[in-house]
Amino acid sequence: MAVSSATGVDNSRPTSVDATVSSVIADPAPLGLAGFAMTTFMLSMFNAGILSGSLEGVVLPLALVYGGAAQLLAGMWEFKNRNTFGALAFTSYGAFWIAFFYYAKYVAGGLPAATAYQATGYFLLMWTIFTTYMLVASLRTNLSVVLVFLTLASPFALLAGGALGQSAHVPKAGGYAGLVTAFFAWSASFAGVTNATWKRVVLPVVSLAPRTSAH
């Protein structure tokens, strides 16, 4: 176990979204990343036009249970780990998917047809803003997480812009961008669970946390 002699912090947790956090429970990051990746991938397949929109209802249970509830739980466990970044990220995006489920199933269909695009666009715009400042915060975690947030900002921005501009093409670009995000999120989850089970760094995530040294 690599412990900083100056801070007493365990820096050997290669699976964490915050490499400076000492884990007191099993690392919840691979779960949160997997839930986010799978749901993002499925929805992005429809946004990109790869799958027929008639099947889009399949996204909702996945959004509620895996992308939503499971990721929300990962966020709660990150609070236990005193990981501020991971707690905020997983709790927020878990809540996003639960909100998406509720909006798609119960709200969107009842909005005025002429202005419903505004509700969708501003809903996505708020998440674009949140994701952008989380990208800045991620620059002190690890490269795998930075890539997730860097690629996530694009689909949110494209989907928000496409909705507000009532474009049929921009949301498709957002769908393809979302597939890239899902790839990086799955990659980070894969690294996390593999490093944890193999008890060593098999797939490096490249820590960006400031190094500390004894004086």
Residue frames as a rotation matrix with the C-alpha (Angstrom) as fourth column:
MET 1
0.582 0.813 0.000 0.00
0.813 -0.582 0.000 0.00
0.000 0.000 -1.000 0.00
ALA 2
-0.415 -0.748 0.518 1.52
0.743 -0.607 -0.281 3.30
0.525 0.268 0.808 -1.10
VAL 3
0.627 0.620 -0.472 0.96
0.779 -0.486 0.396 5.81
0.017 -0.616 -0.788 1.69
SER 4
0.309 -0.493 0.814 2.20
0.157 -0.817 -0.554 9.37
0.938 0.299 -0.175 1.51
SER 5
-0.224 -0.485 -0.846 4.49
0.909 0.210 -0.361 9.93
0.352 -0.849 0.394 4.45
ALA 6
-0.956 -0.152 0.252 3.49
0.090 -0.966 -0.241 13.58
0.281 -0.208 0.937 4.51
THR 7
-0.438 0.874 0.211 -0.27
-0.796 -0.486 0.361 13.22
0.418 -0.010 0.908 4.50
GLY 8
-0.748 0.154 0.646 -0.94
-0.320 0.769 -0.554 9.65
-0.582 -0.621 -0.526 5.52
VAL 9
0.277 0.888 -0.366 -3.24
-0.773 -0.020 -0.634 9.36
-0.570 0.459 0.682 2.52
ASP 10
-0.125 -0.245 0.961 -3.45
0.251 0.930 0.270 6.07
-0.960 0.275 -0.055 0.67
ASN 11
0.008 0.060 -0.998 -2.63
-0.813 -0.581 -0.041 6.79
-0.582 0.812 0.044 -2.97
SER 12
-0.882 -0.430 0.192 -2.75
-0.278 0.805 0.524 3.12
-0.380 0.409 -0.830 -4.04
ARG 13
-0.103 0.935 0.339 -6.42
0.250 0.354 -0.901 3.18
-0.963 -0.008 -0.270 -4.95
PRO 14
-0.903 -0.414 -0.112 -6.08
0.012 -0.287 0.958 3.11
-0.429 0.864 0.264 -8.75
THR 15
-0.544 0.768 0.340 -9.80
0.818 0.395 0.418 2.56
0.187 0.505 -0.843 -9.26
SER 16
-0.017 0.589 -0.808 -10.94
0.735 -0.540 -0.409 5.78
-0.677 -0.601 -0.424 -7.67
VAL 17
0.532 0.223 0.817 -12.13
0.728 -0.613 -0.307 8.85
0.433 0.758 -0.488 -9.55
ASP 18
0.754 -0.371 0.542 -10.06
-0.506 -0.854 0.118 10.72
0.419 -0.363 -0.832 -6.97
ALA 19
0.381 -0.671 -0.636 -6.65
0.273 0.739 -0.616 9.16
0.883 0.061 0.465 -6.55
THR 20
-0.560 -0.614 0.556 -5.99
-0.324 -0.455 -0.829 11.12
0.763 -0.644 0.056 -3.35
VAL 21
0.220 0.772 0.596 -8.85
-0.915 -0.048 0.400 9.47
0.337 -0.634 0.696 -1.45
SER 22
-0.873 -0.465 0.150 -8.27
-0.484 0.780 -0.397 6.62
0.068 -0.419 -0.905 0.97
SER 23
-0.155 0.854 -0.497 -10.91
-0.467 0.380 0.799 3.93
0.871 0.356 0.340 0.49
VAL 24
-0.666 0.010 0.746 -12.69
-0.721 0.248 -0.647 2.69
-0.191 -0.969 -0.158 3.59
ILE 25
0.287 0.734 0.615 -15.14
-0.261 0.678 -0.687 0.51
-0.922 0.037 0.387 1.65
ALA 26
-0.153 -0.267 0.952 -15.07
0.790 0.545 0.280 -1.28
-0.594 0.795 0.128 -1.71
ASP 27
-0.853 -0.278 -0.442 -14.52
-0.005 -0.842 0.539 1.22
-0.522 0.462 0.717 -4.51
PRO 28
0.087 0.979 0.185 -17.96
0.382 0.139 -0.914 2.25
-0.920 0.150 -0.362 -5.89
ALA 29
-0.175 -0.195 -0.965 -16.49
-0.591 -0.763 0.261 4.04
-0.788 0.616 0.019 -8.92
PRO 30
-0.980 -0.197 -0.041 -16.56
-0.147 0.559 0.816 1.04
-0.138 0.805 -0.577 -11.32
LEU 31
-0.415 0.903 0.110 -20.26
0.825 0.424 -0.373 0.55
-0.383 -0.064 -0.921 -10.54
GLY 32
0.217 0.519 -0.827 -21.12
0.163 -0.854 -0.493 4.20
-0.963 -0.028 -0.270 -11.08
LEU 33
-0.456 -0.494 -0.740 -19.13
-0.638 -0.398 0.659 4.38
-0.620 0.773 -0.133 -14.30
ALA 34
-0.963 0.117 0.244 -20.67
0.232 0.821 0.522 1.16
-0.139 0.559 -0.817 -15.63
GLY 35
-0.107 0.989 -0.107 -24.20
0.776 0.016 -0.631 2.34
-0.622 -0.150 -0.769 -14.90
PHE 36
0.194 0.103 -0.976 -23.51
-0.264 -0.952 -0.153 5.65
-0.945 0.287 -0.157 -16.60
ALA 37
-0.717 -0.595 -0.363 -21.77
-0.502 0.079 0.861 4.03
-0.484 0.800 -0.355 -19.59
MET 38
-0.808 0.406 0.426 -24.44
0.524 0.827 0.206 1.44
-0.269 0.390 -0.881 -20.34
THR 39
0.191 0.949 -0.252 -27.35
0.683 -0.313 -0.661 3.87
-0.706 -0.046 -0.707 -20.15
THR 40
0.082 -0.257 -0.963 -25.50
-0.434 -0.879 0.197 6.50
-0.897 0.402 -0.184 -22.16
PHE 41
-0.890 -0.456 0.030 -24.64
-0.203 0.452 0.868 3.94
-0.409 0.767 -0.495 -24.82
MET 42
-0.498 0.764 0.411 -28.23
0.792 0.593 -0.142 2.75
-0.352 0.255 -0.901 -25.15
LEU 43
0.442 0.694 -0.568 -29.74
0.388 -0.719 -0.577 6.23
-0.809 0.035 -0.587 -25.39
SER 44
-0.155 -0.600 -0.785 -27.01
-0.508 -0.633 0.584 7.38
-0.847 0.489 -0.207 -27.78
MET 45
-0.825 -0.077 0.559 -27.84
0.349 0.709 0.613 4.53
-0.444 0.701 -0.558 -30.15
PHE 46
0.153 0.956 0.250 -31.27
0.937 -0.060 -0.344 6.09
-0.314 0.287 -0.905 -30.57
ASN 47
0.494 -0.004 -0.869 -30.03
0.037 -0.999 0.026 9.69
-0.868 -0.045 -0.494 -30.67
ALA 48
-0.522 -0.794 -0.312 -27.61
-0.362 -0.125 0.924 8.74
-0.772 0.595 -0.223 -33.44
GLY 49
0.269 0.734 -0.624 -30.40
-0.925 0.016 -0.380 7.08
-0.269 0.679 0.683 -35.41
ILE 50
-0.735 -0.599 -0.317 -28.72
-0.657 0.745 0.115 3.67
0.167 0.292 -0.942 -35.32
LEU 51
-0.850 0.527 -0.010 -31.75
0.499 0.799 -0.337 2.06
-0.169 -0.291 -0.942 -33.70
SER 52
-0.378 0.806 0.456 -35.40
0.428 -0.284 0.858 2.71
0.821 0.519 -0.238 -34.54
GLY 53
-0.773 0.114 0.625 -37.11
-0.484 -0.742 -0.464 5.28
0.411 -0.661 0.628 -32.34
SER 54
0.260 0.945 -0.197 -40.02
-0.589 0.317 0.743 2.85
0.765 -0.077 0.639 -31.93
LEU 55
0.374 -0.212 -0.903 -37.82
0.517 0.856 0.013 0.86
0.770 -0.472 0.430 -29.54
GLU 56
-0.294 -0.652 0.699 -36.66
-0.138 -0.694 -0.706 3.82
0.946 -0.304 0.114 -27.45
GLY 57
0.596 0.628 0.500 -38.79
-0.600 -0.066 0.797 2.77
0.534 -0.775 0.338 -24.48
VAL 58
0.659 -0.408 -0.632 -36.13
0.504 0.863 -0.032 0.19
0.559 -0.298 0.774 -23.64
VAL 59
-0.344 -0.831 0.438 -33.94
0.190 -0.518 -0.834 3.04
0.920 -0.203 0.336 -22.34
LEU 60
0.183 0.509 0.841 -36.34
-0.585 -0.631 0.509 3.96
0.790 -0.585 0.182 -19.53
PRO 61
0.978 0.170 -0.122 -35.98
-0.005 0.599 0.800 0.94
0.209 -0.782 0.587 -17.20
LEU 62
0.252 -0.960 -0.120 -32.22
0.866 0.279 -0.414 1.02
0.431 0.000 0.902 -17.70
ALA 63
-0.273 -0.310 0.911 -32.18
0.036 -0.949 -0.313 4.76
0.961 -0.053 0.270 -16.92
LEU 64
0.539 0.594 0.597 -34.22
-0.564 -0.272 0.779 4.27
0.626 -0.757 0.189 -13.76
VAL 65
1.000 -0.013 -0.017 -32.49
0.021 0.730 0.683 1.22
0.004 -0.683 0.730 -12.31
TYR 66
0.443 -0.896 0.027 -28.88
0.894 0.443 0.058 1.07
-0.064 -0.002 0.998 -13.50
GLY 67
-0.290 -0.539 0.791 -28.02
0.591 -0.751 -0.295 4.55
0.753 0.382 0.536 -14.71
GLY 68
0.196 0.485 0.852 -30.20
-0.339 -0.782 0.523 6.07
0.920 -0.391 0.012 -12.00
ALA 69
0.914 0.299 0.274 -30.52
-0.341 0.202 0.918 4.05
0.219 -0.933 0.287 -8.78
ALA 70
0.700 -0.693 -0.175 -27.24
0.713 0.692 0.114 2.12
0.042 -0.204 0.978 -9.00
GLN 71
-0.133 -0.779 0.613 -25.25
0.602 -0.555 -0.574 5.25
0.788 0.293 0.542 -9.84
LEU 72
0.389 0.353 0.851 -27.00
-0.431 -0.747 0.507 7.18
0.814 -0.564 -0.138 -7.08
LEU 73
0.996 -0.052 -0.069 -25.93
0.086 0.566 0.820 4.48
-0.003 -0.823 0.568 -4.61
ALA 74
0.264 -0.958 0.109 -22.36
0.896 0.201 -0.396 4.73
0.358 0.202 0.912 -5.90
GLY 75
-0.053 -0.219 0.974 -22.50
0.027 -0.976 -0.217 8.44
0.998 0.015 0.058 -5.13
MET 76
0.793 0.392 0.466 -23.69
-0.447 -0.145 0.883 7.76
0.414 -0.908 0.060 -1.58
TRP 77
0.826 -0.538 -0.170 -20.82
0.556 0.727 0.403 5.33
-0.093 -0.427 0.899 -1.04
GLU 78
-0.002 -0.840 0.542 -18.39
0.683 -0.397 -0.613 7.92
0.731 0.369 0.575 -2.32
PHE 79
0.436 0.187 0.880 -19.60
-0.470 -0.787 0.400 10.20
0.768 -0.588 -0.255 0.48
LYS 80
0.994 -0.077 0.072 -18.60
-0.015 0.576 0.817 7.40
-0.104 -0.814 0.572 2.84
ASN 81
0.408 -0.892 0.194 -15.19
0.911 0.383 -0.155 7.38
0.064 0.240 0.969 1.15
ARG 82
0.372 -0.190 -0.909 -14.91
0.314 -0.895 0.316 11.15
-0.874 -0.402 -0.273 1.67
ASN 83
-0.658 -0.512 0.553 -14.53
0.664 -0.048 0.746 11.52
-0.355 0.858 0.371 -2.08
THR 84
-0.229 0.602 -0.765 -16.18
-0.025 -0.789 -0.614 14.85
-0.973 -0.122 0.196 -2.82
PHE 85
-0.574 -0.046 -0.818 -15.75
-0.777 -0.287 0.561 14.66
-0.261 0.957 0.130 -6.60
GLY 86
-0.934 0.189 -0.303 -17.02
0.034 0.892 0.450 11.09
0.356 0.410 -0.840 -6.91
ALA 87
-0.588 0.752 -0.298 -19.93
0.607 0.166 -0.777 11.75
-0.535 -0.638 -0.554 -4.56
LEU 88
-0.192 0.504 -0.842 -21.08
-0.353 -0.836 -0.420 14.79
-0.916 0.216 0.339 -6.52
ALA 89
-0.671 -0.130 -0.730 -20.55
-0.740 0.060 0.670 13.19
-0.043 0.990 -0.137 -9.93
PHE 90
-0.923 0.278 -0.268 -22.26
0.199 0.937 0.288 9.85
0.331 0.213 -0.919 -9.32
THR 91
-0.486 0.788 -0.378 -25.10
0.568 -0.043 -0.822 11.27
-0.664 -0.614 -0.426 -7.23
SER 92
-0.285 0.360 -0.888 -25.79
-0.463 -0.863 -0.201 14.00
-0.839 0.354 0.413 -9.78
TYR 93
-0.645 0.023 -0.764 -25.72
-0.747 0.193 0.636 11.80
0.162 0.981 -0.107 -12.89
GLY 94
-0.883 0.447 -0.142 -27.72
0.468 0.860 -0.203 9.13
0.031 -0.245 -0.969 -11.08
ALA 95
-0.272 0.792 -0.547 -30.30
0.289 -0.474 -0.831 11.83
-0.918 -0.384 -0.100 -10.37
PHE 96
-0.525 0.039 -0.850 -30.06
-0.723 -0.546 0.422 12.93
-0.448 0.837 0.315 -14.02
TRP 97
-0.908 0.138 -0.397 -31.08
-0.176 0.733 0.657 9.50
0.381 0.666 -0.641 -15.25
ILE 98
-0.596 0.752 -0.284 -33.96
0.733 0.364 -0.575 9.26
-0.329 -0.550 -0.767 -12.77
ALA 99
-0.227 0.479 -0.848 -35.09
-0.139 -0.878 -0.458 12.73
-0.964 0.014 0.266 -13.86
PHE 100
-0.752 -0.098 -0.652 -34.75
-0.653 -0.031 0.757 11.67
-0.095 0.995 -0.040 -17.51
PHE 101
-0.882 0.459 -0.106 -36.94
0.445 0.886 0.132 8.63
0.155 0.070 -0.986 -16.85
TYR 102
-0.287 0.818 -0.498 -39.62
0.646 -0.219 -0.731 10.76
-0.707 -0.532 -0.466 -15.21
TYR 103
-0.340 0.105 -0.934 -39.43
-0.443 -0.894 0.061 13.49
-0.829 0.435 0.351 -17.86
ALA 104
-0.875 -0.064 -0.481 -39.63
-0.475 0.308 0.824 11.08
0.095 0.949 -0.299 -20.80
LYS 105
-0.811 0.539 -0.226 -42.40
0.526 0.842 0.118 8.95
0.254 -0.023 -0.967 -19.30
TYR 106
-0.098 0.833 -0.545 -44.62
0.964 -0.055 -0.258 11.46
-0.245 -0.551 -0.798 -17.52
VAL 107
-0.009 0.050 -0.999 -43.78
0.255 -0.966 -0.050 15.03
-0.967 -0.255 -0.004 -18.54
ALA 108
-0.834 -0.497 -0.242 -42.66
-0.053 -0.364 0.930 15.35
-0.550 0.788 0.277 -22.17
GLY 109
-0.730 0.575 0.369 -45.86
0.653 0.431 0.622 13.99
0.199 0.695 -0.691 -23.68
GLY 110
0.234 0.894 -0.383 -47.98
0.960 -0.275 -0.056 16.54
-0.155 -0.354 -0.922 -21.82
LEU 111
-0.398 -0.455 -0.797 -46.04
0.334 -0.881 0.336 19.63
-0.854 -0.132 0.502 -22.85
PRO 112
0.617 0.601 -0.508 -47.39
-0.221 -0.487 -0.845 22.01
-0.755 0.634 -0.168 -25.54
ALA 113
0.557 -0.378 0.739 -46.16
0.734 0.641 -0.225 20.68
-0.389 0.667 0.635 -28.87
ALA 114
0.808 -0.175 0.563 -45.13
0.301 -0.698 -0.650 24.12
0.507 0.694 -0.511 -30.11
THR 115
0.454 -0.628 0.632 -42.76
-0.711 -0.683 -0.168 24.85
0.537 -0.373 -0.756 -27.22
ALA 116
0.990 -0.056 0.126 -41.81
-0.036 0.779 0.626 21.44
-0.133 -0.624 0.770 -25.81
TYR 117
0.517 -0.849 0.107 -38.41
0.588 0.262 -0.765 21.73
0.621 0.459 0.635 -27.48
GLN 118
0.167 -0.437 0.884 -37.56
-0.445 -0.833 -0.328 24.61
0.880 -0.338 -0.333 -25.15
ALA 119
0.742 0.167 0.649 -38.14
-0.668 0.271 0.693 22.48
-0.061 -0.948 0.313 -22.05
THR 120
0.895 -0.427 0.131 -35.94
0.437 0.898 -0.055 19.71
-0.094 0.106 0.990 -23.43
GLY 121
0.396 -0.773 0.496 -33.26
0.392 -0.347 -0.852 22.12
0.830 0.532 0.165 -24.59
TYR 122
0.205 -0.311 0.928 -32.95
-0.683 -0.725 -0.092 23.99
0.701 -0.615 -0.361 -21.31
PHE 123
0.922 0.094 0.375 -33.06
-0.333 0.688 0.645 20.76
-0.197 -0.719 0.666 -19.33
LEU 124
0.705 -0.687 0.174 -30.03
0.702 0.640 -0.312 19.58
0.103 0.342 0.934 -21.31
LEU 125
0.338 -0.579 0.742 -28.35
0.053 -0.775 -0.629 23.00
0.940 0.252 -0.232 -21.19
MET 126
0.681 -0.054 0.730 -28.30
-0.710 -0.293 0.641 22.92
0.179 -0.955 -0.238 -17.38
TRP 127
0.850 -0.365 0.379 -26.49
0.163 0.868 0.469 19.59
-0.501 -0.337 0.797 -17.53
THR 128
0.565 -0.679 0.468 -24.06
0.578 -0.078 -0.812 20.99
0.588 0.730 0.348 -20.07
ILE 129
0.412 -0.375 0.831 -23.11
-0.517 -0.847 -0.126 23.72
0.750 -0.377 -0.543 -17.60
PHE 130
0.777 -0.079 0.624 -22.75
-0.555 0.381 0.739 21.24
-0.296 -0.921 0.252 -14.73
THR 131
0.832 -0.454 0.319 -20.63
0.519 0.840 -0.158 18.90
-0.196 0.297 0.934 -16.83
THR 132
0.530 -0.646 0.549 -18.36
0.215 -0.523 -0.825 21.74
0.820 0.555 -0.138 -17.92
TYR 133
0.336 -0.458 0.823 -17.41
-0.821 -0.571 0.018 22.76
0.461 -0.682 -0.568 -14.40
MET 134
0.803 -0.088 0.590 -17.05
-0.284 0.814 0.508 19.12
-0.525 -0.575 0.628 -13.38
LEU 135
0.791 -0.575 0.208 -14.59
0.477 0.367 -0.798 18.79
0.382 0.731 0.565 -16.27
VAL 136
0.301 -0.686 0.662 -12.48
-0.445 -0.715 -0.539 21.52
0.843 -0.133 -0.521 -14.69
ALA 137
0.459 -0.072 0.886 -12.62
-0.873 0.150 0.465 19.76
-0.166 -0.986 0.006 -11.31
SER 138
0.975 -0.007 0.222 -11.72
0.033 0.993 -0.115 16.42
-0.220 0.119 0.968 -12.93
LEU 139
0.627 -0.779 0.005 -8.32
-0.217 -0.182 -0.959 17.77
0.748 0.600 -0.283 -13.96
ARG 140
-0.235 -0.700 0.675 -7.06
-0.927 -0.049 -0.373 16.81
0.294 -0.712 -0.637 -10.49
THR 141
0.614 0.445 0.652 -8.39
-0.608 0.793 0.032 13.21
-0.503 -0.416 0.758 -10.58
ASN 142
-0.278 -0.731 0.623 -7.04
0.095 0.625 0.775 10.94
-0.956 0.275 -0.104 -13.31
LEU 143
-0.826 -0.172 -0.537 -6.82
-0.460 -0.346 0.818 10.87
-0.326 0.922 0.207 -17.08
SER 144
-0.834 0.548 0.070 -9.55
0.521 0.740 0.425 8.25
0.181 0.391 -0.902 -17.49
VAL 145
-0.041 0.845 -0.532 -12.06
0.844 -0.256 -0.472 10.44
-0.536 -0.469 -0.703 -15.68
VAL 146
-0.371 -0.161 -0.915 -10.96
-0.195 -0.949 0.246 13.57
-0.908 0.270 0.320 -17.57
LEU 147
-0.991 -0.030 -0.129 -11.65
-0.132 0.212 0.968 11.78
-0.001 0.977 -0.214 -20.85
VAL 148
-0.449 0.891 -0.067 -15.14
0.894 0.446 -0.053 10.85
-0.017 -0.084 -0.996 -19.66
PHE 149
0.170 0.551 -0.817 -16.00
0.561 -0.736 -0.379 14.45
-0.810 -0.394 -0.434 -18.78
LEU 150
-0.612 -0.461 -0.642 -14.26
-0.264 -0.647 0.716 15.91
-0.745 0.607 0.274 -21.81
THR 151
-0.967 0.256 -0.015 -16.30
0.088 0.387 0.918 13.73
0.241 0.886 -0.397 -24.16
LEU 152
-0.349 0.889 -0.297 -19.50
0.923 0.271 -0.275 14.08
-0.164 -0.370 -0.914 -22.09
ALA 153
-0.344 0.200 -0.918 -19.63
0.123 -0.959 -0.255 17.85
-0.931 -0.201 0.305 -22.43
SER 154
-0.928 -0.106 -0.357 -19.95
-0.322 -0.253 0.913 17.51
-0.187 0.962 0.200 -26.22
PRO 155
-0.694 0.720 -0.023 -23.11
0.553 0.554 0.622 15.35
0.461 0.419 -0.783 -26.42
PHE 156
-0.115 0.668 -0.735 -24.87
0.855 -0.310 -0.416 17.47
-0.506 -0.676 -0.535 -23.80
ALA 157
-0.458 -0.123 -0.880 -24.01
-0.120 -0.973 0.198 20.64
-0.881 0.196 0.431 -25.71
LEU 158
-0.978 0.056 -0.199 -25.00
-0.192 0.107 0.976 19.13
0.076 0.993 -0.094 -29.07
LEU 159
-0.522 0.835 -0.175 -28.26
0.804 0.550 0.225 17.71
0.284 -0.023 -0.959 -27.77
ALA 160
-0.102 0.454 -0.885 -29.15
0.629 -0.660 -0.411 20.98
-0.771 -0.598 -0.219 -26.03
GLY 161
-0.628 -0.215 -0.748 -28.27
-0.329 -0.798 0.506 23.03
-0.705 0.564 0.430 -29.10
GLY 162
-0.962 0.272 -0.024 -30.11
0.112 0.470 0.876 20.65
0.249 0.840 -0.483 -31.39
ALA 163
-0.294 0.896 -0.332 -33.25
0.953 0.249 -0.171 20.80
-0.071 -0.367 -0.927 -29.26
LEU 164
-0.035 0.265 -0.964 -33.25
0.360 -0.896 -0.260 24.58
-0.932 -0.356 -0.064 -28.90
GLY 165
-0.626 -0.263 -0.734 -32.46
-0.526 -0.553 0.646 25.04
-0.576 0.790 0.208 -32.58
GLN 166
0.419 0.855 0.304 -35.05
-0.412 0.478 -0.776 22.42
-0.809 0.200 0.552 -33.57
SER 167
-0.131 -0.590 -0.797 -32.45
-0.991 0.092 0.095 20.68
0.017 0.803 -0.596 -35.70
ALA 168
0.894 0.447 0.037 -32.88
-0.444 0.894 -0.066 17.13
-0.063 0.043 0.997 -36.92
HIS 169
0.623 -0.712 -0.323 -29.16
0.081 0.470 -0.879 16.64
0.778 0.522 0.350 -37.57
VAL 170
-0.110 -0.723 0.682 -27.34
-0.691 -0.438 -0.575 18.10
0.715 -0.534 -0.451 -34.56
PRO 171
0.411 0.280 0.868 -28.90
-0.870 0.406 0.281 15.61
-0.273 -0.870 0.410 -32.08
LYS 172
0.982 -0.112 -0.150 -27.58
0.040 0.908 -0.418 12.77
0.183 0.404 0.896 -34.26
ALA 173
0.132 -0.979 0.155 -24.08
-0.127 -0.172 -0.977 14.19
0.983 0.109 -0.147 -33.87
GLY 174
-0.050 -0.067 0.997 -24.78
-0.967 -0.246 -0.065 14.30
0.250 -0.967 -0.052 -30.15
GLY 175
0.873 0.422 0.245 -25.71
-0.464 0.873 0.150 10.64
-0.150 -0.244 0.958 -30.28
TYR 176
0.674 -0.697 -0.245 -22.41
0.283 0.550 -0.785 9.67
0.682 0.460 0.568 -31.87
ALA 177
-0.171 -0.722 0.671 -20.56
-0.495 -0.526 -0.692 11.82
0.852 -0.451 -0.267 -29.34
GLY 178
0.372 0.414 0.831 -22.43
-0.928 0.180 0.326 10.01
-0.015 -0.892 0.451 -26.59
LEU 179
0.968 -0.072 -0.241 -21.17
0.026 0.982 -0.187 6.68
0.250 0.175 0.952 -27.89
VAL 180
0.073 -0.992 0.101 -17.61
0.083 -0.095 -0.992 7.97
0.994 0.081 0.075 -27.49
THR 181
-0.125 -0.032 0.992 -18.44
-0.886 -0.446 -0.126 9.03
0.447 -0.894 0.028 -23.92
ALA 182
0.810 0.509 0.291 -19.84
-0.585 0.736 0.341 5.58
-0.040 -0.446 0.894 -23.15
PHE 183
0.655 -0.645 -0.394 -16.65
0.233 0.669 -0.706 3.98
0.719 0.370 0.588 -24.46
PHE 184
-0.314 -0.842 0.439 -14.46
-0.213 -0.388 -0.897 6.04
0.925 -0.375 -0.058 -22.13
ALA 185
0.086 0.417 0.905 -16.77
-0.981 -0.122 0.149 5.50
0.172 -0.901 0.398 -19.16
TRP 186
0.967 0.225 -0.117 -16.76
-0.217 0.973 0.081 1.74
0.132 -0.053 0.990 -19.75
SER 187
0.309 -0.931 -0.193 -12.98
0.188 0.258 -0.948 1.83
0.932 0.256 0.255 -20.13
ALA 188
-0.362 -0.413 0.836 -12.60
-0.666 -0.512 -0.542 3.58
0.652 -0.753 -0.090 -16.77
SER 189
0.504 0.622 0.599 -14.97
-0.861 0.420 0.289 1.09
-0.072 -0.661 0.747 -15.14
PHE 190
0.879 -0.229 -0.418 -13.08
0.034 0.905 -0.424 -1.81
0.476 0.359 0.803 -16.71
ALA 191
-0.132 -0.978 0.160 -9.80
-0.088 -0.149 -0.985 -0.45
0.987 -0.144 -0.066 -15.38
GLY 192
-0.145 0.117 0.982 -11.30
-0.919 -0.384 -0.090 0.01
0.366 -0.916 0.164 -11.93
VAL 193
0.756 0.514 0.404 -12.72
-0.634 0.729 0.257 -3.46
-0.163 -0.451 0.878 -11.48
THR 194
0.762 -0.533 -0.368 -9.74
0.171 0.713 -0.680 -5.18
0.625 0.455 0.634 -13.13
ASN 195
-0.211 -0.876 0.434 -7.19
-0.309 -0.362 -0.879 -3.33
0.927 -0.320 -0.194 -11.02
ALA 196
0.063 0.324 0.944 -9.20
-0.992 -0.084 0.095 -4.13
0.111 -0.942 0.317 -7.90
THR 197
0.907 0.380 0.179 -9.54
-0.400 0.912 0.092 -7.87
-0.128 -0.156 0.979 -8.59
TRP 198
0.634 -0.745 -0.206 -5.98
0.334 0.505 -0.796 -8.33
0.697 0.436 0.569 -9.81
LYS 199
0.829 -0.243 -0.504 -4.67
0.468 -0.193 0.863 -6.36
-0.307 -0.951 -0.046 -6.80
ARG 200
-0.330 -0.913 -0.239 -2.33
0.533 -0.389 0.751 -4.38
-0.779 0.120 0.615 -8.99
VAL 201
0.147 0.349 -0.926 -2.43
-0.495 -0.784 -0.374 -1.79
-0.856 0.513 0.057 -11.76
VAL 202
-0.185 -0.093 0.978 -3.23
0.654 0.731 0.193 -3.78
-0.733 0.676 -0.074 -14.89
LEU 203
0.108 0.320 0.941 -4.91
0.891 -0.450 0.051 -0.91
0.440 0.834 -0.334 -16.74
PRO 204
-0.677 -0.468 -0.567 -3.41
0.699 -0.650 -0.298 2.44
-0.229 -0.598 0.768 -15.66
VAL 205
0.469 0.869 0.159 -5.74
0.883 -0.464 -0.067 5.40
0.016 0.172 -0.985 -15.24
VAL 206
-0.317 -0.772 0.550 -2.87
0.722 -0.573 -0.388 7.93
0.615 0.274 0.739 -14.91
SER 207
0.332 0.418 -0.845 -3.33
0.913 -0.368 0.176 9.93
-0.237 -0.830 -0.504 -11.73
LEU 208
0.018 -0.251 0.968 -3.35
0.506 -0.833 -0.225 13.71
0.863 0.494 0.112 -12.12
ALA 209
0.915 0.325 -0.239 -3.45
0.351 -0.346 0.870 14.42
0.200 -0.880 -0.430 -8.39
PRO 210
0.497 -0.770 0.399 -0.66
-0.641 -0.636 -0.430 16.65
0.585 -0.043 -0.810 -7.07
ARG 211
0.254 -0.507 -0.823 2.20
0.471 0.809 -0.353 14.63
0.845 -0.298 0.445 -5.61
THR 212
0.843 -0.028 0.536 3.04
-0.459 -0.555 0.693 15.13
0.279 -0.831 -0.481 -1.98
SER 213
0.196 -0.847 -0.494 6.39
0.288 0.531 -0.797 14.53
0.937 0.014 0.349 -0.37
ALA 214
0.691 -0.014 -0.723 7.82
0.723 0.030 0.690 14.48
0.012 -0.999 0.031 3.11
HIS 215
0.515 -0.540 0.666 9.84
-0.166 -0.825 -0.540 17.44
0.841 0.168 -0.514 4.36
